[in-house]
């Protein structure tokens, strides 16, 4: 399981250097959060199997049926496993 991103931004004053440092750290925080969220699974509820990006994974509920799947894409090879 992925670790939560660490917060680096702490606003400590009003001078220009502190504001610039805060903005740089805040930008790092946003990038860390985006990277963390991109590792989380997606959930699909649709009739057709979803097409995933490389090294992505998702849970898929095939609409109209009670079937659940784990779908994984490893280096352009997508596989699915039916869950019970």
PyMOL Python script that loads the backbone (N, CA, C, O; Angstrom):
from pymol import cmd

cmd.read_pdbstr("""\
ATOM      1  N   UNK A   1       0.839  -1.175   0.000  1.00  0.00           N
ATOM      2  CA  UNK A   1       0.000   0.000   0.000  1.00  0.00           C
ATOM      3  C   UNK A   1       0.887   1.242   0.000  1.00  0.00           C
ATOM      4  O   UNK A   1       1.902   1.286   0.695  1.00  0.00           O
ATOM      5  N   UNK A   2       0.514   2.215  -0.753  1.00  0.00           N
ATOM      6  CA  UNK A   2       1.307   3.433  -0.887  1.00  0.00           C
ATOM      7  C   UNK A   2       1.270   4.250   0.395  1.00  0.00           C
ATOM      8  O   UNK A   2       0.263   4.284   1.103  1.00  0.00           O
ATOM      9  N   UNK A   3       2.392   4.909   0.680  1.00  0.00           N
ATOM     10  CA  UNK A   3       2.439   5.775   1.845  1.00  0.00           C
ATOM     11  C   UNK A   3       1.835   7.122   1.506  1.00  0.00           C
ATOM     12  O   UNK A   3       1.931   7.603   0.376  1.00  0.00           O
ATOM     13  N   UNK A   4       1.210   7.720   2.508  1.00  0.00           N
ATOM     14  CA  UNK A   4       0.643   9.045   2.299  1.00  0.00           C
ATOM     15  C   UNK A   4       1.764  10.044   2.049  1.00  0.00           C
ATOM     16  O   UNK A   4       2.842   9.912   2.627  1.00  0.00           O
ATOM     17  N   UNK A   5       1.531  11.044   1.197  1.00  0.00           N
ATOM     18  CA  UNK A   5       2.564  12.040   0.949  1.00  0.00           C
ATOM     19  C   UNK A   5       2.813  12.883   2.193  1.00  0.00           C
ATOM     20  O   UNK A   5       1.904  13.142   2.981  1.00  0.00           O
ATOM     21  N   UNK A   6       4.064  13.303   2.350  1.00  0.00           N
ATOM     22  CA  UNK A   6       4.422  14.139   3.497  1.00  0.00           C
ATOM     23  C   UNK A   6       4.252  15.597   3.132  1.00  0.00           C
ATOM     24  O   UNK A   6       4.588  16.014   2.024  1.00  0.00           O
ATOM     25  N   UNK A   7       3.730  16.369   4.068  1.00  0.00           N
ATOM     26  CA  UNK A   7       3.514  17.794   3.857  1.00  0.00           C
ATOM     27  C   UNK A   7       4.822  18.521   4.094  1.00  0.00           C
ATOM     28  O   UNK A   7       5.471  18.312   5.119  1.00  0.00           O
ATOM     29  N   UNK A   8       5.219  19.374   3.158  1.00  0.00           N
ATOM     30  CA  UNK A   8       6.443  20.145   3.299  1.00  0.00           C
ATOM     31  C   UNK A   8       6.176  21.637   3.452  1.00  0.00           C
ATOM     32  O   UNK A   8       7.055  22.368   3.910  1.00  0.00           O
ATOM     33  N   UNK A   9       4.994  22.106   3.085  1.00  0.00           N
ATOM     34  CA  UNK A   9       4.729  23.545   3.106  1.00  0.00           C
ATOM     35  C   UNK A   9       4.297  24.006   4.495  1.00  0.00           C
ATOM     36  O   UNK A   9       3.371  23.455   5.090  1.00  0.00           O
ATOM     37  N   UNK A  10       4.979  25.014   4.989  1.00  0.00           N
ATOM     38  CA  UNK A  10       4.639  25.665   6.261  1.00  0.00           C
ATOM     39  C   UNK A  10       4.880  27.154   6.088  1.00  0.00           C
ATOM     40  O   UNK A  10       6.018  27.594   5.927  1.00  0.00           O
ATOM     41  N   UNK A  11       3.801  27.928   6.123  1.00  0.00           N
ATOM     42  CA  UNK A  11       3.925  29.373   5.956  1.00  0.00           C
ATOM     43  C   UNK A  11       4.427  29.966   7.261  1.00  0.00           C
ATOM     44  O   UNK A  11       3.799  29.785   8.304  1.00  0.00           O
ATOM     45  N   UNK A  12       5.571  30.686   7.215  1.00  0.00           N
ATOM     46  CA  UNK A  12       6.180  31.182   8.446  1.00  0.00           C
ATOM     47  C   UNK A  12       6.377  32.685   8.478  1.00  0.00           C
ATOM     48  O   UNK A  12       6.913  33.193   9.463  1.00  0.00           O
ATOM     49  N   UNK A  13       5.982  33.409   7.477  1.00  0.00           N
ATOM     50  CA  UNK A  13       6.179  34.850   7.526  1.00  0.00           C
ATOM     51  C   UNK A  13       5.695  35.532   6.273  1.00  0.00           C
ATOM     52  O   UNK A  13       5.192  34.899   5.345  1.00  0.00           O
ATOM     53  N   UNK A  14       5.862  36.870   6.268  1.00  0.00           N
ATOM     54  CA  UNK A  14       5.332  37.648   5.151  1.00  0.00           C
ATOM     55  C   UNK A  14       6.408  38.191   4.224  1.00  0.00           C
ATOM     56  O   UNK A  14       6.080  38.855   3.240  1.00  0.00           O
ATOM     57  N   UNK A  15       7.680  37.933   4.505  1.00  0.00           N
ATOM     58  CA  UNK A  15       8.680  38.492   3.590  1.00  0.00           C
ATOM     59  C   UNK A  15       8.742  37.675   2.308  1.00  0.00           C
ATOM     60  O   UNK A  15       8.266  36.540   2.264  1.00  0.00           O
ATOM     61  N   UNK A  16       9.321  38.243   1.280  1.00  0.00           N
ATOM     62  CA  UNK A  16       9.305  37.662  -0.058  1.00  0.00           C
ATOM     63  C   UNK A  16       9.953  36.273  -0.095  1.00  0.00           C
ATOM     64  O   UNK A  16       9.444  35.369  -0.758  1.00  0.00           O
ATOM     65  N   UNK A  17      11.065  36.104   0.610  1.00  0.00           N
ATOM     66  CA  UNK A  17      11.764  34.818   0.600  1.00  0.00           C
ATOM     67  C   UNK A  17      10.883  33.722   1.184  1.00  0.00           C
ATOM     68  O   UNK A  17      10.825  32.624   0.630  1.00  0.00           O
ATOM     69  N   UNK A  18      10.203  33.993   2.283  1.00  0.00           N
ATOM     70  CA  UNK A  18       9.341  32.992   2.904  1.00  0.00           C
ATOM     71  C   UNK A  18       8.149  32.652   2.022  1.00  0.00           C
ATOM     72  O   UNK A  18       7.742  31.492   1.951  1.00  0.00           O
ATOM     73  N   UNK A  19       7.591  33.643   1.354  1.00  0.00           N
ATOM     74  CA  UNK A  19       6.451  33.399   0.470  1.00  0.00           C
ATOM     75  C   UNK A  19       6.892  32.537  -0.716  1.00  0.00           C
ATOM     76  O   UNK A  19       6.194  31.593  -1.087  1.00  0.00           O
ATOM     77  N   UNK A  20       8.046  32.856  -1.314  1.00  0.00           N
ATOM     78  CA  UNK A  20       8.547  32.056  -2.432  1.00  0.00           C
ATOM     79  C   UNK A  20       8.835  30.629  -1.993  1.00  0.00           C
ATOM     80  O   UNK A  20       8.519  29.683  -2.714  1.00  0.00           O
ATOM     81  N   UNK A  21       9.430  30.465  -0.823  1.00  0.00           N
ATOM     82  CA  UNK A  21       9.723  29.125  -0.307  1.00  0.00           C
ATOM     83  C   UNK A  21       8.425  28.368  -0.046  1.00  0.00           C
ATOM     84  O   UNK A  21       8.327  27.176  -0.338  1.00  0.00           O
ATOM     85  N   UNK A  22       7.430  29.059   0.502  1.00  0.00           N
ATOM     86  CA  UNK A  22       6.135  28.426   0.760  1.00  0.00           C
ATOM     87  C   UNK A  22       5.498  27.949  -0.543  1.00  0.00           C
ATOM     88  O   UNK A  22       4.976  26.836  -0.609  1.00  0.00           O
ATOM     89  N   UNK A  23       5.540  28.789  -1.583  1.00  0.00           N
ATOM     90  CA  UNK A  23       4.952  28.415  -2.871  1.00  0.00           C
ATOM     91  C   UNK A  23       5.684  27.219  -3.458  1.00  0.00           C
ATOM     92  O   UNK A  23       5.041  26.307  -3.979  1.00  0.00           O
ATOM     93  N   UNK A  24       7.016  27.195  -3.388  1.00  0.00           N
ATOM     94  CA  UNK A  24       7.786  26.053  -3.894  1.00  0.00           C
ATOM     95  C   UNK A  24       7.419  24.775  -3.139  1.00  0.00           C
ATOM     96  O   UNK A  24       7.219  23.721  -3.743  1.00  0.00           O
ATOM     97  N   UNK A  25       7.334  24.885  -1.801  1.00  0.00           N
ATOM     98  CA  UNK A  25       6.980  23.708  -1.002  1.00  0.00           C
ATOM     99  C   UNK A  25       5.550  23.270  -1.273  1.00  0.00           C
ATOM    100  O   UNK A  25       5.267  22.072  -1.320  1.00  0.00           O
ATOM    101  N   UNK A  26       4.652  24.219  -1.451  1.00  0.00           N
ATOM    102  CA  UNK A  26       3.258  23.892  -1.749  1.00  0.00           C
ATOM    103  C   UNK A  26       3.159  23.155  -3.086  1.00  0.00           C
ATOM    104  O   UNK A  26       2.380  22.212  -3.226  1.00  0.00           O
ATOM    105  N   UNK A  27       3.956  23.593  -4.067  1.00  0.00           N
ATOM    106  CA  UNK A  27       3.995  22.922  -5.363  1.00  0.00           C
ATOM    107  C   UNK A  27       4.482  21.478  -5.200  1.00  0.00           C
ATOM    108  O   UNK A  27       3.932  20.567  -5.819  1.00  0.00           O
ATOM    109  N   UNK A  28       5.493  21.269  -4.382  1.00  0.00           N
ATOM    110  CA  UNK A  28       5.970  19.911  -4.105  1.00  0.00           C
ATOM    111  C   UNK A  28       4.871  19.078  -3.465  1.00  0.00           C
ATOM    112  O   UNK A  28       4.690  17.909  -3.808  1.00  0.00           O
ATOM    113  N   UNK A  29       4.128  19.690  -2.522  1.00  0.00           N
ATOM    114  CA  UNK A  29       3.029  18.977  -1.870  1.00  0.00           C
ATOM    115  C   UNK A  29       1.981  18.533  -2.876  1.00  0.00           C
ATOM    116  O   UNK A  29       1.511  17.397  -2.824  1.00  0.00           O
ATOM    117  N   UNK A  30       1.611  19.421  -3.793  1.00  0.00           N
ATOM    118  CA  UNK A  30       0.613  19.066  -4.807  1.00  0.00           C
ATOM    119  C   UNK A  30       1.102  17.934  -5.689  1.00  0.00           C
ATOM    120  O   UNK A  30       0.327  17.037  -6.020  1.00  0.00           O
ATOM    121  N   UNK A  31       2.366  17.953  -6.077  1.00  0.00           N
ATOM    122  CA  UNK A  31       2.921  16.872  -6.893  1.00  0.00           C
ATOM    123  C   UNK A  31       2.913  15.556  -6.124  1.00  0.00           C
ATOM    124  O   UNK A  31       2.595  14.511  -6.692  1.00  0.00           O
ATOM    125  N   UNK A  32       3.260  15.596  -4.831  1.00  0.00           N
ATOM    126  CA  UNK A  32       3.247  14.382  -4.015  1.00  0.00           C
ATOM    127  C   UNK A  32       1.837  13.825  -3.879  1.00  0.00           C
ATOM    128  O   UNK A  32       1.633  12.613  -3.951  1.00  0.00           O
ATOM    129  N   UNK A  33       0.869  14.705  -3.682  1.00  0.00           N
ATOM    130  CA  UNK A  33      -0.519  14.261  -3.556  1.00  0.00           C
ATOM    131  C   UNK A  33      -0.995  13.641  -4.870  1.00  0.00           C
ATOM    132  O   UNK A  33      -1.650  12.598  -4.863  1.00  0.00           O
ATOM    133  N   UNK A  34      -0.672  14.274  -5.989  1.00  0.00           N
ATOM    134  CA  UNK A  34      -1.076  13.734  -7.286  1.00  0.00           C
ATOM    135  C   UNK A  34      -0.456  12.357  -7.510  1.00  0.00           C
ATOM    136  O   UNK A  34      -1.140  11.436  -7.958  1.00  0.00           O
ATOM    137  N   UNK A  35       0.832  12.209  -7.203  1.00  0.00           N
ATOM    138  CA  UNK A  35       1.490  10.912  -7.364  1.00  0.00           C
ATOM    139  C   UNK A  35       0.864   9.858  -6.460  1.00  0.00           C
ATOM    140  O   UNK A  35       0.699   8.711  -6.877  1.00  0.00           O
ATOM    141  N   UNK A  36       0.515  10.225  -5.238  1.00  0.00           N
ATOM    142  CA  UNK A  36      -0.116   9.298  -4.308  1.00  0.00           C
ATOM    143  C   UNK A  36      -1.488   8.862  -4.829  1.00  0.00           C
ATOM    144  O   UNK A  36      -1.819   7.676  -4.801  1.00  0.00           O
ATOM    145  N   UNK A  37      -2.277   9.819  -5.301  1.00  0.00           N
ATOM    146  CA  UNK A  37      -3.621   9.491  -5.780  1.00  0.00           C
ATOM    147  C   UNK A  37      -3.583   8.680  -7.061  1.00  0.00           C
ATOM    148  O   UNK A  37      -4.483   7.876  -7.306  1.00  0.00           O
ATOM    149  N   UNK A  38      -2.571   8.872  -7.875  1.00  0.00           N
ATOM    150  CA  UNK A  38      -2.501   8.102  -9.116  1.00  0.00           C
ATOM    151  C   UNK A  38      -2.200   6.633  -8.857  1.00  0.00           C
ATOM    152  O   UNK A  38      -2.415   5.796  -9.733  1.00  0.00           O
ATOM    153  N   UNK A  39      -1.702   6.306  -7.656  1.00  0.00           N
ATOM    154  CA  UNK A  39      -1.448   4.908  -7.299  1.00  0.00           C
ATOM    155  C   UNK A  39      -2.698   4.213  -6.776  1.00  0.00           C
ATOM    156  O   UNK A  39      -2.729   2.987  -6.672  1.00  0.00           O
ATOM    157  N   UNK A  40      -3.715   4.980  -6.451  1.00  0.00           N
ATOM    158  CA  UNK A  40      -4.944   4.414  -5.906  1.00  0.00           C
ATOM    159  C   UNK A  40      -5.773   3.789  -7.026  1.00  0.00           C
ATOM    160  O   UNK A  40      -5.733   4.262  -8.162  1.00  0.00           O
ATOM    161  N   UNK A  41      -6.518   2.737  -6.717  1.00  0.00           N
ATOM    162  CA  UNK A  41      -7.312   2.092  -7.769  1.00  0.00           C
ATOM    163  C   UNK A  41      -8.489   2.959  -8.204  1.00  0.00           C
ATOM    164  O   UNK A  41      -9.010   3.768  -7.437  1.00  0.00           O
ATOM    165  N   UNK A  42      -8.882   2.768  -9.436  1.00  0.00           N
ATOM    166  CA  UNK A  42     -10.092   3.402  -9.941  1.00  0.00           C
ATOM    167  C   UNK A  42     -11.225   2.384  -9.865  1.00  0.00           C
ATOM    168  O   UNK A  42     -10.976   1.182  -9.776  1.00  0.00           O
ATOM    169  N   UNK A  43     -12.457   2.858  -9.898  1.00  0.00           N
ATOM    170  CA  UNK A  43     -13.627   1.989  -9.858  1.00  0.00           C
ATOM    171  C   UNK A  43     -14.491   2.286 -11.073  1.00  0.00           C
ATOM    172  O   UNK A  43     -14.864   3.432 -11.321  1.00  0.00           O
ATOM    173  N   UNK A  44     -14.803   1.239 -11.826  1.00  0.00           N
ATOM    174  CA  UNK A  44     -15.615   1.386 -13.033  1.00  0.00           C
ATOM    175  C   UNK A  44     -16.887   0.554 -12.884  1.00  0.00           C
ATOM    176  O   UNK A  44     -16.860  -0.556 -12.354  1.00  0.00           O
ATOM    177  N   UNK A  45     -17.991   1.107 -13.358  1.00  0.00           N
ATOM    178  CA  UNK A  45     -19.262   0.399 -13.419  1.00  0.00           C
ATOM    179  C   UNK A  45     -19.786   0.602 -14.835  1.00  0.00           C
ATOM    180  O   UNK A  45     -20.498   1.567 -15.116  1.00  0.00           O
ATOM    181  N   UNK A  46     -19.421  -0.326 -15.723  1.00  0.00           N
ATOM    182  CA  UNK A  46     -19.785  -0.189 -17.135  1.00  0.00           C
ATOM    183  C   UNK A  46     -19.824  -1.562 -17.774  1.00  0.00           C
ATOM    184  O   UNK A  46     -19.352  -2.542 -17.198  1.00  0.00           O
ATOM    185  N   UNK A  47     -20.393  -1.627 -18.976  1.00  0.00           N
ATOM    186  CA  UNK A  47     -20.548  -2.907 -19.667  1.00  0.00           C
ATOM    187  C   UNK A  47     -19.227  -3.399 -20.253  1.00  0.00           C
ATOM    188  O   UNK A  47     -18.926  -4.589 -20.175  1.00  0.00           O
ATOM    189  N   UNK A  48     -18.441  -2.504 -20.837  1.00  0.00           N
ATOM    190  CA  UNK A  48     -17.193  -2.899 -21.494  1.00  0.00           C
ATOM    191  C   UNK A  48     -16.019  -2.820 -20.527  1.00  0.00           C
ATOM    192  O   UNK A  48     -15.993  -1.982 -19.626  1.00  0.00           O
ATOM    193  N   UNK A  49     -15.054  -3.702 -20.728  1.00  0.00           N
ATOM    194  CA  UNK A  49     -13.852  -3.685 -19.897  1.00  0.00           C
ATOM    195  C   UNK A  49     -13.116  -2.361 -20.081  1.00  0.00           C
ATOM    196  O   UNK A  49     -12.899  -1.939 -21.217  1.00  0.00           O
ATOM    197  N   UNK A  50     -12.731  -1.702 -19.006  1.00  0.00           N
ATOM    198  CA  UNK A  50     -12.025  -0.423 -19.136  1.00  0.00           C
ATOM    199  C   UNK A  50     -10.613  -0.618 -19.684  1.00  0.00           C
ATOM    200  O   UNK A  50      -9.966  -1.628 -19.407  1.00  0.00           O
ATOM    201  N   UNK A  51     -10.146   0.344 -20.453  1.00  0.00           N
ATOM    202  CA  UNK A  51      -8.767   0.341 -20.941  1.00  0.00           C
ATOM    203  C   UNK A  51      -7.927   1.178 -19.997  1.00  0.00           C
ATOM    204  O   UNK A  51      -8.152   2.379 -19.849  1.00  0.00           O
ATOM    205  N   UNK A  52      -6.957   0.540 -19.360  1.00  0.00           N
ATOM    206  CA  UNK A  52      -6.136   1.218 -18.369  1.00  0.00           C
ATOM    207  C   UNK A  52      -4.800   1.656 -18.963  1.00  0.00           C
ATOM    208  O   UNK A  52      -4.334   1.108 -19.962  1.00  0.00           O
ATOM    209  N   UNK A  53      -4.198   2.655 -18.325  1.00  0.00           N
ATOM    210  CA  UNK A  53      -2.853   3.082 -18.699  1.00  0.00           C
ATOM    211  C   UNK A  53      -1.841   2.058 -18.190  1.00  0.00           C
ATOM    212  O   UNK A  53      -2.174   1.220 -17.352  1.00  0.00           O
ATOM    213  N   UNK A  54      -0.630   2.123 -18.683  1.00  0.00           N
ATOM    214  CA  UNK A  54       0.426   1.224 -18.219  1.00  0.00           C
ATOM    215  C   UNK A  54       0.609   1.337 -16.711  1.00  0.00           C
ATOM    216  O   UNK A  54       0.584   2.433 -16.152  1.00  0.00           O
ATOM    217  N   UNK A  55       0.793   0.199 -16.064  1.00  0.00           N
ATOM    218  CA  UNK A  55       1.040   0.098 -14.628  1.00  0.00           C
ATOM    219  C   UNK A  55      -0.073   0.716 -13.779  1.00  0.00           C
ATOM    220  O   UNK A  55       0.181   1.263 -12.706  1.00  0.00           O
ATOM    221  N   UNK A  56      -1.287   0.622 -14.267  1.00  0.00           N
ATOM    222  CA  UNK A  56      -2.457   1.108 -13.542  1.00  0.00           C
ATOM    223  C   UNK A  56      -3.331  -0.088 -13.186  1.00  0.00           C
ATOM    224  O   UNK A  56      -3.205  -1.153 -13.792  1.00  0.00           O
ATOM    225  N   UNK A  57      -4.213   0.082 -12.210  1.00  0.00           N
ATOM    226  CA  UNK A  57      -5.109  -1.008 -11.838  1.00  0.00           C
ATOM    227  C   UNK A  57      -6.435  -0.442 -11.390  1.00  0.00           C
ATOM    228  O   UNK A  57      -6.528   0.721 -10.996  1.00  0.00           O
ATOM    229  N   UNK A  58      -7.487  -1.292 -11.454  1.00  0.00           N
ATOM    230  CA  UNK A  58      -8.834  -0.820 -11.154  1.00  0.00           C
ATOM    231  C   UNK A  58      -9.729  -1.993 -10.773  1.00  0.00           C
ATOM    232  O   UNK A  58      -9.434  -3.153 -11.061  1.00  0.00           O
ATOM    233  N   UNK A  59     -10.828  -1.649 -10.119  1.00  0.00           N
ATOM    234  CA  UNK A  59     -11.906  -2.601  -9.882  1.00  0.00           C
ATOM    235  C   UNK A  59     -13.002  -2.268 -10.883  1.00  0.00           C
ATOM    236  O   UNK A  59     -13.300  -1.099 -11.128  1.00  0.00           O
ATOM    237  N   UNK A  60     -13.590  -3.295 -11.451  1.00  0.00           N
ATOM    238  CA  UNK A  60     -14.604  -3.100 -12.479  1.00  0.00           C
ATOM    239  C   UNK A  60     -15.821  -3.947 -12.152  1.00  0.00           C
ATOM    240  O   UNK A  60     -15.717  -5.162 -11.986  1.00  0.00           O
ATOM    241  N   UNK A  61     -16.979  -3.295 -12.060  1.00  0.00           N
ATOM    242  CA  UNK A  61     -18.268  -3.975 -11.928  1.00  0.00           C
ATOM    243  C   UNK A  61     -18.888  -3.977 -13.314  1.00  0.00           C
ATOM    244  O   UNK A  61     -19.204  -2.922 -13.864  1.00  0.00           O
ATOM    245  N   UNK A  62     -19.060  -5.157 -13.872  1.00  0.00           N
ATOM    246  CA  UNK A  62     -19.661  -5.270 -15.203  1.00  0.00           C
ATOM    247  C   UNK A  62     -21.154  -4.981 -15.054  1.00  0.00           C
ATOM    248  O   UNK A  62     -21.892  -5.773 -14.467  1.00  0.00           O
ATOM    249  N   UNK A  63     -21.588  -3.846 -15.587  1.00  0.00           N
ATOM    250  CA  UNK A  63     -22.985  -3.449 -15.403  1.00  0.00           C
ATOM    251  C   UNK A  63     -23.921  -4.454 -16.062  1.00  0.00           C
ATOM    252  O   UNK A  63     -23.628  -4.997 -17.127  1.00  0.00           O
ATOM    253  N   UNK A  64     -25.042  -4.686 -15.412  1.00  0.00           N
ATOM    254  CA  UNK A  64     -26.015  -5.652 -15.911  1.00  0.00           C
ATOM    255  C   UNK A  64     -25.774  -7.048 -15.377  1.00  0.00           C
ATOM    256  O   UNK A  64     -26.628  -7.923 -15.517  1.00  0.00           O
ATOM    257  N   UNK A  65     -24.613  -7.267 -14.763  1.00  0.00           N
ATOM    258  CA  UNK A  65     -24.302  -8.561 -14.161  1.00  0.00           C
ATOM    259  C   UNK A  65     -23.742  -8.315 -12.765  1.00  0.00           C
ATOM    260  O   UNK A  65     -23.283  -7.212 -12.468  1.00  0.00           O
ATOM    261  N   UNK A  66     -23.775  -9.320 -11.916  1.00  0.00           N
ATOM    262  CA  UNK A  66     -23.192  -9.125 -10.581  1.00  0.00           C
ATOM    263  C   UNK A  66     -21.705  -9.512 -10.536  1.00  0.00           C
ATOM    264  O   UNK A  66     -21.225  -9.978  -9.503  1.00  0.00           O
ATOM    265  N   UNK A  67     -20.976  -9.324 -11.638  1.00  0.00           N
ATOM    266  CA  UNK A  67     -19.578  -9.751 -11.699  1.00  0.00           C
ATOM    267  C   UNK A  67     -18.628  -8.588 -11.414  1.00  0.00           C
ATOM    268  O   UNK A  67     -18.754  -7.505 -11.986  1.00  0.00           O
ATOM    269  N   UNK A  68     -17.673  -8.843 -10.513  1.00  0.00           N
ATOM    270  CA  UNK A  68     -16.629  -7.883 -10.183  1.00  0.00           C
ATOM    271  C   UNK A  68     -15.296  -8.418 -10.670  1.00  0.00           C
ATOM    272  O   UNK A  68     -15.040  -9.621 -10.610  1.00  0.00           O
ATOM    273  N   UNK A  69     -14.441  -7.514 -11.155  1.00  0.00           N
ATOM    274  CA  UNK A  69     -13.134  -7.905 -11.664  1.00  0.00           C
ATOM    275  C   UNK A  69     -12.055  -6.985 -11.095  1.00  0.00           C
ATOM    276  O   UNK A  69     -12.299  -5.816 -10.795  1.00  0.00           O
ATOM    277  N   UNK A  70     -10.871  -7.544 -10.958  1.00  0.00           N
ATOM    278  CA  UNK A  70      -9.671  -6.760 -10.724  1.00  0.00           C
ATOM    279  C   UNK A  70      -8.969  -6.697 -12.075  1.00  0.00           C
ATOM    280  O   UNK A  70      -8.652  -7.733 -12.660  1.00  0.00           O
ATOM    281  N   UNK A  71      -8.726  -5.490 -12.571  1.00  0.00           N
ATOM    282  CA  UNK A  71      -8.102  -5.299 -13.880  1.00  0.00           C
ATOM    283  C   UNK A  71      -6.760  -4.612 -13.653  1.00  0.00           C
ATOM    284  O   UNK A  71      -6.680  -3.596 -12.962  1.00  0.00           O
ATOM    285  N   UNK A  72      -5.707  -5.177 -14.241  1.00  0.00           N
ATOM    286  CA  UNK A  72      -4.353  -4.651 -14.064  1.00  0.00           C
ATOM    287  C   UNK A  72      -3.684  -4.544 -15.426  1.00  0.00           C
ATOM    288  O   UNK A  72      -3.842  -5.420 -16.276  1.00  0.00           O
ATOM    289  N   UNK A  73      -2.940  -3.472 -15.626  1.00  0.00           N
ATOM    290  CA  UNK A  73      -2.172  -3.295 -16.856  1.00  0.00           C
ATOM    291  C   UNK A  73      -0.698  -3.233 -16.488  1.00  0.00           C
ATOM    292  O   UNK A  73      -0.232  -2.249 -15.914  1.00  0.00           O
ATOM    293  N   UNK A  74       0.041  -4.304 -16.826  1.00  0.00           N
ATOM    294  CA  UNK A  74       1.477  -4.355 -16.596  1.00  0.00           C
ATOM    295  C   UNK A  74       2.194  -4.152 -17.918  1.00  0.00           C
ATOM    296  O   UNK A  74       2.173  -5.025 -18.786  1.00  0.00           O
ATOM    297  N   UNK A  75       2.824  -3.004 -18.068  1.00  0.00           N
ATOM    298  CA  UNK A  75       3.630  -2.732 -19.267  1.00  0.00           C
ATOM    299  C   UNK A  75       2.900  -3.086 -20.558  1.00  0.00           C
ATOM    300  O   UNK A  75       3.403  -3.864 -21.369  1.00  0.00           O
ATOM    301  N   UNK A  76       1.734  -2.525 -20.743  1.00  0.00           N
ATOM    302  CA  UNK A  76       0.894  -2.667 -21.947  1.00  0.00           C
ATOM    303  C   UNK A  76       0.239  -4.038 -22.079  1.00  0.00           C
ATOM    304  O   UNK A  76      -0.299  -4.350 -23.142  1.00  0.00           O
ATOM    305  N   UNK A  77       0.266  -4.859 -21.046  1.00  0.00           N
ATOM    306  CA  UNK A  77      -0.434  -6.133 -21.048  1.00  0.00           C
ATOM    307  C   UNK A  77      -1.517  -6.070 -19.981  1.00  0.00           C
ATOM    308  O   UNK A  77      -1.229  -6.068 -18.784  1.00  0.00           O
ATOM    309  N   UNK A  78      -2.761  -6.017 -20.432  1.00  0.00           N
ATOM    310  CA  UNK A  78      -3.882  -5.891 -19.493  1.00  0.00           C
ATOM    311  C   UNK A  78      -4.471  -7.253 -19.207  1.00  0.00           C
ATOM    312  O   UNK A  78      -4.744  -8.030 -20.122  1.00  0.00           O
ATOM    313  N   UNK A  79      -4.667  -7.540 -17.927  1.00  0.00           N
ATOM    314  CA  UNK A  79      -5.270  -8.798 -17.505  1.00  0.00           C
ATOM    315  C   UNK A  79      -6.389  -8.495 -16.523  1.00  0.00           C
ATOM    316  O   UNK A  79      -6.390  -7.457 -15.862  1.00  0.00           O
ATOM    317  N   UNK A  80      -7.342  -9.420 -16.437  1.00  0.00           N
ATOM    318  CA  UNK A  80      -8.431  -9.259 -15.483  1.00  0.00           C
ATOM    319  C   UNK A  80      -8.641 -10.569 -14.761  1.00  0.00           C
ATOM    320  O   UNK A  80      -8.414 -11.647 -15.310  1.00  0.00           O
ATOM    321  N   UNK A  81      -9.080 -10.459 -13.511  1.00  0.00           N
ATOM    322  CA  UNK A  81      -9.369 -11.605 -12.685  1.00  0.00           C
ATOM    323  C   UNK A  81     -10.751 -11.398 -12.088  1.00  0.00           C
ATOM    324  O   UNK A  81     -11.024 -10.359 -11.486  1.00  0.00           O
ATOM    325  N   UNK A  82     -11.620 -12.385 -12.253  1.00  0.00           N
ATOM    326  CA  UNK A  82     -12.958 -12.271 -11.678  1.00  0.00           C
ATOM    327  C   UNK A  82     -12.870 -12.486 -10.178  1.00  0.00           C
ATOM    328  O   UNK A  82     -12.238 -13.432  -9.706  1.00  0.00           O
ATOM    329  N   UNK A  83     -13.509 -11.601  -9.444  1.00  0.00           N
ATOM    330  CA  UNK A  83     -13.538 -11.693  -7.983  1.00  0.00           C
ATOM    331  C   UNK A  83     -14.846 -12.336  -7.547  1.00  0.00           C
ATOM    332  O   UNK A  83     -15.875 -12.183  -8.205  1.00  0.00           O
ATOM    333  N   UNK A  84     -14.796 -13.046  -6.447  1.00  0.00           N
ATOM    334  CA  UNK A  84     -16.042 -13.686  -5.976  1.00  0.00           C
ATOM    335  C   UNK A  84     -16.503 -13.055  -4.689  1.00  0.00           C
ATOM    336  O   UNK A  84     -17.529 -13.455  -4.138  1.00  0.00           O
TER     337      UNK A  84
END
""", "prot")
cmd.dss("prot")
cmd.show_as("cartoon", "prot")
cmd.util.cbc("prot")
cmd.orient("prot")
